[in-house]
Amino acid sequence: MTRSDTTTIGKCELFLGEYANAVDAKIEQFDNDKVVSRVWQKDASLWTKSGEEKWLGWLDIAEQQLKHEALFKSLSEDIRKSGFKQALLIGMGGSSLCVEVLRLTYGVKDSYPDMHVLDSTVPAQVLRTRNKLDLSKTIFIVASKSGGTTEPNVLLQYFYDEVKKAVGETVGQHFIAVTDPGSSMEKTAQQLNFRKVFYGEPTIGGRFSALSNFGMVPSAVMGYDVMDFLQRANKMAQVCGPNSSVRNNPGALLGTVLGTLATKGVDKVTVISSPAISSLGPWLEQLLAESTGKQGKGLVPVAGEKLEPPTIYGKDRLFAYVRVVSAPDAAQEQHVKALIAAGHPVVIMDMFDKQDLGGEFFRWEFATAIAGVVLGINAFDQPNVQESKDYTKKFLNEFVEKGKLPEDALLFEEDGIKIYANEKNKADLEKTGAKGLDAIIRAHLSRINAGDYFATNAYIDRTPEFEQKIDALRTKVLESKHVATTVGFGPRFLHSTGQLHKGGPNSGVFLQITSDDAIDVPIAEEKFTFGTLKQAQALGDYLALSNRDRRLLRVHLPADVDKGLARLKQVFESALK
């Protein structure tokens, strides 16, 4: 069944097959209940009456930002005239992923700095980023809503110390803060004489902040046309406005499909995006997963997965194809046609060109809010993200007191690779009689059932080479088990899919990958290193998953991560024959 909305902006085509009637019924119900207008009225009763009305500032943020053209132009001109050649965005989750998408989509503009993004505490990644930069010609943007998030705080400490060594007392002029008014980051910025402080909107959560200063200040630093970006976003907001029916509202229509199909067991939202916007997937991952993964419910976003024949996929898949119509990809077009012909539910969303990305941000934000209505959850909190943070803090305090982190029981060691499992997972694996590295991995993977997803969470340097090797593991599972697969690099995924892993449905089978560090990096004014912090974060994540009886195995690699991943690939090939 095919159906399109009648708008030019945000054109959306639905191919829902057996689920079309259920979506039609939900659309009719939402129109009768005036759901769209109630979202704009900030009616918390649509969700759970848990203060949702306090987190809807993103609805009109594009319109509000358009009033600040002079501010963005002034910032762009200041950065250009000051001769900065590079920029580094320090942040986590929604504070960093949007900027990463923008840089990968729009590239580097003449006379403006090349933007790098750092959202990791892995020592190798911190050091690799540091070595890319000419500190004397780099502007740093520290993005943190509350100012209390560990990662941006320690990265600020590290880079402020490094820049001070390079430029002396003018160090503060190399830093910009984006934070909420009155936050501890604002106070730090004032104390350290930062060049500028820009304020976020307190009624917007991090993952909904792309069109706020968290996304637009870095855009101005990179010299992008912020006004055109915001104007297109605002046009999408108007099309999604309070007087539209669900079917003619690109965001509401998408959200109704997402939520309704999830209630039917079709909860793996597989993102396919045109090459021009290929980096959109990770941003959508954090938006969908962190917003909906709670109370045992949730959408499982799947980004970056290899395109396979339709027969590879299970019945739990909804395919979301975001197409740039001015530059479509022939292979993707054929793949999507094959999926539709095979009866898989597909939603096709059109963008005219990649400058329409601002509108796409808004469409998906509105859709996520509507999906939350269907699922009956608060789409704007993240209760289980804090849990991992608390464990990390506890482990770091223990390290400062005792000089070491706690250790989980070692299950097995071979070829320098160590396997850890908590008591329940150990008992489950021992029942299979598995002995040896290959057999243990095989036994773990045998616990994957139809309707599950396989998540690889790697606390290692996120290099293109290592990403490729991790992707090879997920592809082996996809082709063998026919289940959805995800990949997250720690600790950044803790602020996105990490919420889904703990608060969402117990349909995940997890492989956590950690490693020794070939080199560690100290943090100014701290009694622990980046390596220790990374280990504490991995342990906190491990404990939070274990407490929820998740099917979990931890694989710890030696300092030669490349060699360890090569061995792990061999193990997967053997285990999945």
C-alpha positions in Angstrom: 0.0 0.0 0.0 1.4 3.4 -1.0 0.4 6.7 0.4 2.0 10.1 0.3 1.3 13.4 2.1 0.3 16.4 0.0 3.1 18.7 1.1 6.2 19.6 -1.0 8.3 20.1 2.1 9.0 16.8 3.9 7.4 14.5 1.3 6.8 11.2 3.0 5.8 7.9 1.2 4.6 4.9 3.1 4.8 1.3 2.0 3.3 -0.5 5.1 1.7 -3.6 3.7 -0.1 -5.5 6.5 0.4 -2.7 9.0 -1.3 0.0 6.9 -4.7 -0.5 8.5 -3.3 -0.2 12.0 -1.5 3.1 11.1 -4.7 4.4 9.4 -6.6 3.7 12.6 -4.0 5.5 14.7 -4.0 8.5 12.4 -7.7 8.8 12.7 -7.5 8.5 16.5 -4.8 11.2 16.7 -6.8 13.5 14.5 -9.9 13.1 16.6 -7.9 13.6 19.8 -6.2 16.7 18.3 -2.8 15.3 19.2 -0.8 17.6 16.9 -2.3 20.8 18.3 -1.9 19.5 21.8 1.9 18.9 21.2 2.2 22.6 20.3 0.1 23.5 23.4 2.7 21.5 25.4 0.1 19.2 26.9 2.0 16.8 29.1 -1.1 14.5 29.4 -0.2 13.3 25.9 2.8 11.4 27.5 3.0 10.6 31.2 2.4 14.0 33.0 5.9 13.8 34.2 6.9 17.4 33.4 7.1 16.9 29.6 5.9 20.4 29.1 9.2 21.7 30.4 11.1 20.1 27.6 9.4 21.3 24.4 11.4 24.5 23.7 12.7 22.8 20.5 9.3 23.3 18.9 9.9 27.0 18.0 13.7 27.2 18.4 14.3 27.7 14.7 11.9 30.7 14.6 13.6 32.1 17.7 17.1 31.6 16.3 16.3 33.5 13.1 16.1 36.6 15.3 19.8 36.3 16.1 21.4 36.7 12.6 23.7 39.5 13.8 25.0 37.2 16.6 25.9 34.4 14.3 27.5 36.7 11.7 29.5 38.4 14.3 30.9 35.1 15.6 31.7 33.9 12.1 33.5 37.1 11.3 35.4 37.1 14.6 36.7 33.5 14.0 37.6 34.3 10.4 39.5 37.5 11.2 41.3 35.8 14.2 42.9 33.4 11.8 42.0 30.1 13.5 42.8 27.2 11.3 41.2 24.4 13.3 38.4 24.0 15.8 37.7 21.2 18.3 34.2 20.6 19.7 34.3 18.9 23.1 30.9 17.4 24.1 28.9 14.3 24.5 25.6 12.9 22.9 23.4 15.6 21.5 26.0 18.2 22.2 28.5 16.6 19.8 26.7 14.4 17.3 24.9 17.2 15.5 28.2 19.0 14.9 29.8 15.8 13.6 26.9 15.4 11.1 27.3 19.1 10.0 31.0 18.8 9.5 30.8 15.5 7.6 28.0 16.9 5.4 29.2 20.4 4.6 33.0 20.1 4.8 35.5 22.9 5.3 34.9 26.4 4.1 37.7 28.7 2.9 39.1 31.0 5.5 37.3 29.1 8.3 38.6 26.4 10.7 38.3 22.7 10.1 36.1 21.3 12.8 37.1 18.2 14.8 34.8 16.5 17.3 36.0 14.7 20.4 33.5 12.7 22.4 35.8 10.0 23.9 37.9 9.4 26.9 39.9 6.6 25.2 43.5 7.7 25.7 44.6 6.8 22.1 41.7 8.9 20.7 42.4 11.8 23.0 46.1 11.8 22.0 45.4 11.3 18.3 43.1 14.3 18.4 45.6 16.3 20.3 48.3 15.5 17.7 46.1 16.7 14.8 45.9 20.2 16.2 48.1 23.3 16.1 47.0 24.5 19.5 48.1 28.1 18.8 45.6 28.3 15.9 42.8 26.2 17.3 39.5 27.4 18.8 37.9 25.1 21.3 34.1 24.8 21.8 33.1 23.2 25.1 29.5 22.1 24.8 27.7 21.0 28.0 24.2 21.9 29.1 24.6 21.3 32.8 28.3 21.7 33.1 28.3 18.5 35.3 29.0 15.9 32.6 32.3 14.2 33.3 33.7 13.8 29.8 33.6 17.5 28.6 34.9 18.6 32.0 38.0 16.4 32.0 38.6 17.1 28.3 38.5 20.8 29.1 41.0 20.4 31.9 43.3 18.5 29.6 43.2 20.8 26.6 43.2 24.0 28.7 46.4 22.8 30.2 47.9 21.9 26.8 46.9 25.2 25.2 48.3 27.2 28.1 51.6 25.5 27.6 51.5 26.6 24.0 50.2 30.2 24.2 50.6 31.2 27.8 48.2 33.6 29.5 46.0 34.2 26.5 44.8 30.6 26.7 41.2 31.6 27.6 40.8 33.3 24.2 41.0 29.9 22.6 37.8 28.7 24.3 34.1 29.2 23.7 31.4 27.6 26.0 27.9 26.6 25.0 25.9 25.9 28.1 22.7 26.7 29.9 22.4 29.9 31.9 23.7 29.5 35.5 25.5 26.2 34.9 28.8 25.3 36.4 30.3 25.5 32.9 29.3 29.1 32.7 31.1 29.8 36.0 34.1 27.9 34.8 34.2 29.9 31.5 34.0 33.2 33.4 36.8 32.1 35.8 39.0 31.0 32.9 38.3 34.1 30.8 36.8 32.3 27.8 36.5 34.2 24.6 32.7 33.8 24.5 29.8 32.1 26.3 26.7 31.2 24.4 23.6 30.0 26.1 21.4 27.0 25.4 17.7 27.0 25.9 17.0 25.3 29.3 13.7 23.9 28.0 15.5 21.8 25.3 17.2 18.5 26.2 20.5 17.7 24.6 19.3 15.3 21.9 16.7 17.9 20.8 19.3 20.7 20.7 20.5 20.6 17.1 18.8 23.9 16.1 19.7 25.6 19.3 23.1 27.2 20.0 24.6 23.7 20.6 24.4 23.1 16.8 24.3 26.6 15.4 27.3 28.2 17.3 29.7 25.6 15.8 28.0 26.1 12.4 28.8 29.8 12.6 32.4 29.0 13.6 32.7 26.8 10.5 31.4 29.6 8.4 28.2 27.9 7.3 25.1 29.8 6.2 23.2 29.5 9.5 20.3 31.6 8.4 19.5 29.5 5.4 19.8 26.4 7.5 17.4 27.8 10.1 14.9 29.1 7.5 14.6 25.6 6.0 14.2 24.1 9.5 11.5 26.7 10.3 9.6 25.9 7.1 9.5 22.2 8.2 8.3 23.4 11.6 5.5 25.3 10.0 4.4 22.4 7.9 4.4 20.3 11.1 2.4 23.1 12.8 -0.6 22.9 15.1 -3.3 23.1 12.5 -2.2 20.3 10.3 -3.7 16.8 10.1 -1.5 13.9 10.9 -1.4 12.7 7.3 -0.2 16.2 6.1 2.3 16.6 8.9 5.7 15.1 8.0 6.8 14.7 11.6 3.5 13.5 13.0 3.0 11.0 10.2 6.5 9.5 10.6 6.1 9.4 14.4 2.7 7.6 14.1 4.3 5.0 11.9 7.3 4.5 14.2 5.2 4.1 17.3 2.4 2.0 15.8 4.7 -0.5 14.2 6.8 -0.8 17.4 3.6 -1.9 19.2 3.3 -4.6 16.6 6.8 -5.9 17.2 8.4 -4.0 14.3 10.7 -2.0 16.5 14.1 -2.1 14.6 14.2 1.2 12.7 16.8 0.6 10.0 18.1 3.9 8.7 19.2 4.2 5.0 20.4 7.7 4.1 21.7 9.1 0.8 25.5 9.4 0.5 25.3 13.2 0.8 23.9 12.8 4.3 25.5 9.5 5.2 26.5 10.7 8.7 22.9 11.3 9.7 22.5 7.8 11.2 24.3 8.2 14.5 22.4 11.4 15.2 19.1 9.6 14.6 20.4 6.7 16.8 20.8 8.9 19.8 17.5 10.8 19.3 15.4 7.6 18.9 17.1 5.3 21.4 17.6 7.8 24.3 14.1 9.2 23.8 12.1 5.9 23.6 14.2 3.3 25.3 12.5 3.1 28.7 9.9 1.2 30.7 10.8 -2.0 28.8 9.8 -0.3 25.5 11.6 1.4 22.8 12.7 1.9 19.2 15.9 0.2 18.3 17.6 2.4 15.7 20.0 0.6 13.3 22.5 2.8 11.5 25.5 2.0 9.4 24.5 -1.6 8.8 25.5 -3.2 5.5 22.7 -3.4 2.9 21.7 -7.0 2.4 19.1 -8.9 0.2 15.6 -8.7 1.7 15.6 -12.3 2.7 18.3 -11.6 5.3 16.1 -9.4 7.4 13.5 -10.5 10.0 9.9 -9.4 10.4 10.9 -6.8 13.1 12.3 -4.3 10.6 11.0 -0.9 9.5 13.2 0.7 6.9 13.5 4.5 7.0 15.0 5.8 3.8 16.1 9.5 3.9 16.7 10.4 0.3 18.3 13.5 -1.1 16.3 13.8 -4.4 18.9 16.0 -6.1 21.6 13.3 -5.6 20.0 9.8 -5.1 22.1 6.7 -5.1 21.2 4.1 -7.7 22.2 1.1 -5.5 20.1 2.4 -2.6 17.2 3.0 -4.8 17.3 -0.6 -6.1 17.7 -1.9 -2.6 14.7 0.0 -1.3 12.6 -1.2 -4.2 13.6 -4.8 -3.4 12.6 -4.3 0.2 9.2 -3.0 -0.8 8.6 -5.8 -3.3 9.5 -8.3 -0.6 6.8 -6.9 1.7 9.1 -5.1 4.3 7.5 -1.9 5.7 9.3 1.1 4.3 9.1 4.9 4.8 10.7 7.2 2.2 11.4 10.8 3.2 12.6 13.3 0.7 15.0 16.2 1.1 15.6 18.4 -1.9 19.3 18.9 -1.2 21.6 18.5 1.8 20.9 22.1 3.0 17.5 20.7 4.0 19.2 18.9 6.8 17.8 21.4 9.4 14.3 20.5 8.3 15.1 16.8 8.6 16.4 17.4 12.2 13.0 19.0 13.1 11.0 16.3 11.3 12.6 13.5 13.3 12.4 15.5 16.6 8.7 15.9 16.1 8.3 12.3 15.0 10.1 11.1 18.1 7.8 13.1 20.4 4.8 11.5 18.6 6.2 8.0 18.8 6.5 8.7 22.6 2.8 9.4 22.6 2.0 6.1 20.9 4.3 4.2 23.3 3.0 5.9 26.4 6.4 7.0 27.6 8.2 10.3 28.5 10.2 11.0 25.4 12.3 13.7 27.1 14.0 12.0 30.1 16.9 9.5 30.3 16.7 7.9 33.7 19.2 5.1 33.0 22.0 7.3 31.6 22.5 8.7 35.1 22.8 5.2 36.6 26.0 4.5 34.5 27.4 7.9 35.5 26.8 7.1 39.2 28.6 3.7 38.9 31.5 5.5 37.1 31.8 8.0 39.9 31.8 5.3 42.5 34.5 3.3 40.7 36.7 6.5 40.3 36.3 7.3 44.0 37.4 3.7 44.8 40.4 4.1 42.5 41.5 7.3 44.3 41.1 5.6 47.7 42.6 2.2 46.8 44.7 2.8 43.7 42.8 0.2 41.6 39.5 -0.4 40.0 37.3 -3.4 41.0 37.7 -6.5 38.8 35.0 -8.9 37.7 35.6 -12.6 37.7 37.7 -13.8 34.8 35.9 -16.6 32.9 38.6 -17.5 30.4 41.8 -16.3 28.8 43.4 -17.3 25.5 45.9 -15.6 23.1 46.0 -12.6 25.4 42.2 -12.1 25.2 40.3 -12.3 28.4 36.6 -13.1 28.7 34.4 -11.8 31.6 30.9 -12.7 32.5 28.8 -12.1 35.6 27.3 -15.0 37.6 24.1 -15.4 35.6 25.8 -15.2 32.2 28.6 -17.5 33.3 26.0 -20.1 34.5 24.2 -19.8 31.2 27.3 -20.3 29.2 28.6 -23.2 31.4 25.4 -25.1 30.8 26.5 -25.4 27.1 29.7 -27.0 28.1 31.6 -24.4 26.1 35.4 -24.5 26.6 37.9 -22.3 24.7 37.6 -18.9 23.1 35.7 -20.0 20.0 33.3 -22.2 21.9 32.5 -19.5 24.5 31.8 -16.9 21.8 29.7 -19.4 19.9 27.7 -20.2 23.0 27.1 -16.5 23.6 26.0 -15.8 20.0 23.7 -18.9 20.2 21.6 -17.0 22.7 20.5 -14.6 19.9 16.9 -15.3 18.9 14.5 -14.0 16.2 13.4 -10.4 17.2 16.6 -9.7 19.2 19.3 -7.3 18.2 23.1 -7.8 18.6 25.0 -4.8 20.1 28.7 -4.4 20.0 29.9 -1.8 22.4 33.6 -1.0 22.0 35.7 1.1 24.4 38.5 1.5 21.9 39.9 4.2 19.6 37.3 5.0 17.0 39.6 4.9 14.0 38.3 4.1 10.5 40.3 0.9 10.5 38.9 -0.3 13.9 35.3 0.8 12.8 35.8 -1.4 9.7 36.9 -4.4 11.8 34.0 -4.0 14.2 31.6 -3.7 11.3 32.9 -7.0 10.0 31.8 -8.7 13.2 28.3 -7.2 13.1 28.0 -8.3 9.4 28.9 -11.9 10.3 26.1 -11.9 12.9 23.6 -10.2 10.6 24.2 -12.7 7.8 24.2 -15.7 10.1 21.5 -14.9 12.6 19.3 -12.5 10.5 18.9 -10.1 13.3 19.5 -6.3 13.6 22.9 -5.3 14.6 24.3 -2.1 16.2 27.7 -0.7 17.0 28.6 1.8 19.7 31.9 3.3 20.6 32.3 4.1 24.3 31.8 6.2 26.1 29.9 8.2 23.5 27.1 5.7 23.1 26.4 5.8 26.8 24.7 9.2 26.1 22.6 7.8 23.3 21.9 4.1 22.8 23.0 3.4 26.4 19.6 4.4 27.6 17.9 1.9 25.3 20.2 -0.9 26.4 19.2 -0.6 30.0 15.7 0.9 29.9 14.4 -0.6 26.7 13.1 -4.2 25.9 15.3 -7.1 27.0 15.9 -8.0 23.3 19.6 -7.1 23.2 22.5 -9.5 23.2 25.6 -7.5 24.1 29.3 -7.9 23.4 31.4 -5.3 25.3 34.9 -4.9 24.0 37.6 -3.3 26.2 41.3 -3.2 26.0 44.6 -2.4 27.7 46.1 1.0 26.7 49.4 1.0 24.9 49.8 4.6 26.2 47.9 6.5 28.8 47.2 10.2 29.1 47.1 12.1 32.5 44.4 14.7 33.2 45.4 18.0 34.8 44.3 18.3 38.4 42.9 14.8 38.6 44.3 11.7 40.4 43.2 9.4 37.6 44.1 9.2 33.9 42.0 9.0 30.8 42.7 5.2 30.7 41.4 4.8 34.3 38.3 6.9 33.5 37.6 4.8 30.3 37.8 1.6 32.3 35.5 2.9 35.0 33.0 3.9 32.4 33.1 0.5 30.8 32.7 -1.2 34.2 29.8 1.1 35.1 28.1 0.2 31.8 28.8 -3.5 32.4 27.3 -3.4 35.9 24.2 -1.6 34.8 23.6 -4.1 32.0 24.3 -7.0 34.4 21.8 -5.7 37.0 19.1 -6.0 34.3 20.0 -9.6 33.4 21.1 -8.7 29.9 22.8 -11.3 27.8 26.2 -9.9 28.1 29.8 -10.9 27.5 32.9 -8.7 28.0 35.9 -9.4 25.8 39.1 -7.6 26.9 41.8 -7.2 24.3 45.6 -6.7 24.8 47.2 -3.3 24.1 47.7 -4.3 20.5 44.0 -3.8 19.7 44.5 -4.4 16.0 45.9 -7.8 16.6 43.2 -8.5 19.1 40.4 -7.5 16.7 41.9 -9.7 14.0 41.8 -12.7 16.4 38.3 -11.9 17.3 37.3 -11.9 13.7 38.7 -15.4 13.3 36.7 -16.4 16.4 33.5 -15.0 14.9 34.1 -16.7 11.6 34.5 -20.0 13.4 31.6 -19.5 15.8 29.2 -18.6 13.0 30.0 -21.3 10.5 
